[in-house]
Amino acid sequence: MSQSKIHQGRNIKRFREMLGIKQEALAFELGEDWNQKKISVLEQKQDIEVGILRQVSEILKIPVEAIENFDEESAINIISNIFHDNSAAISNYPTFHPVDKIIEIHEQKIALYERMLQEKDAMMQKLEQLIERNK
């Protein structure tokens, strides 16, 4: 992939939108000379001046290289090559039996309840001892 094919303005737009930042907010952060319309024009440029690129990368908190090198086509190709068949990153078939998990959780609840009862009994004994001492 050649460097000239990468559209830096479009990359700024993508990262800005992924971060949920509006054009107006980016313009405000860049300073008084900037407004929403100027950001829109910037995002249409294929190549962006290094100084502006650095400022934008600092505001968006992403490396300059990400803006300079991100190529959506390459990313899509990588993803499609990884998930070329019916494979998926999330398995619909758990490696445990759901009923076993329910039983495990139920047993944990019982153990917790028993510990709470023991603590209550211990507190009741201490309370009774205090009452007896104060009589």
PEMOPE-V679452 format. One record per residue. N is the residue number from 1. PHI is phi in whole degrees, -180 to 180 (999 if undefined). BURIAL is I if it has 9 or more other ideal C-beta (glycine too) atoms within 8 Angstrom, else O. Layout:
BEGIN
N & PHI & BURIAL
N & PHI & BURIAL
END
This chain:
BEGIN
1 & 999 & O
2 & -86 & O
3 & -61 & O
4 & -68 & O
5 & -76 & O
6 & -78 & I
7 & -98 & O
8 & -64 & I
9 & -62 & I
10 & -64 & O
11 & -66 & I
12 & -59 & I
13 & -60 & I
14 & -59 & I
15 & -66 & I
16 & -60 & I
17 & -68 & O
18 & -61 & O
19 & -86 & O
20 & 73 & O
21 & -103 & O
22 & -80 & O
23 & -59 & I
24 & -61 & I
25 & -67 & O
26 & -65 & I
27 & -61 & I
28 & -61 & O
29 & -67 & O
30 & -76 & I
31 & 123 & O
32 & -62 & O
33 & -74 & O
34 & -108 & I
35 & -146 & O
36 & -61 & I
37 & -65 & O
38 & -67 & I
39 & -66 & I
40 & -59 & I
41 & -65 & O
42 & -59 & I
43 & -71 & I
44 & -93 & O
45 & -79 & I
46 & -74 & O
47 & -114 & O
48 & -122 & I
49 & -58 & O
50 & -59 & O
51 & -61 & O
52 & -67 & I
53 & -59 & I
54 & -65 & I
55 & -61 & I
56 & -63 & I
57 & -65 & I
58 & -67 & O
59 & -65 & I
60 & -80 & I
61 & 60 & O
62 & -132 & O
63 & -66 & O
64 & -56 & O
65 & -60 & O
66 & -64 & I
67 & -70 & I
68 & -71 & I
69 & -115 & O
70 & -66 & I
71 & -127 & I
72 & -60 & O
73 & -61 & O
74 & -64 & O
75 & -63 & I
76 & -65 & O
77 & -63 & O
78 & -62 & O
79 & -64 & O
80 & -67 & O
81 & -73 & O
82 & -75 & O
83 & -111 & I
84 & -82 & O
85 & -117 & O
86 & -84 & O
87 & -71 & O
88 & -148 & O
89 & -75 & O
90 & -113 & O
91 & -91 & O
92 & -86 & O
93 & -115 & O
94 & -65 & O
95 & -86 & O
96 & -127 & O
97 & -90 & O
98 & -57 & O
99 & -64 & O
100 & -61 & O
101 & -65 & I
102 & -63 & O
103 & -63 & O
104 & -60 & O
105 & -64 & O
106 & -61 & O
107 & -65 & O
108 & -64 & O
109 & -64 & O
110 & -63 & O
111 & -62 & O
112 & -63 & O
113 & -61 & O
114 & -65 & O
115 & -63 & O
116 & -64 & O
117 & -65 & O
118 & -63 & O
119 & -64 & O
120 & -63 & O
121 & -62 & O
122 & -64 & O
123 & -66 & O
124 & -64 & O
125 & -63 & O
126 & -63 & O
127 & -65 & O
128 & -63 & O
129 & -64 & O
130 & -64 & O
131 & -65 & O
132 & -63 & O
133 & -67 & O
134 & -84 & O
135 & -78 & O
END
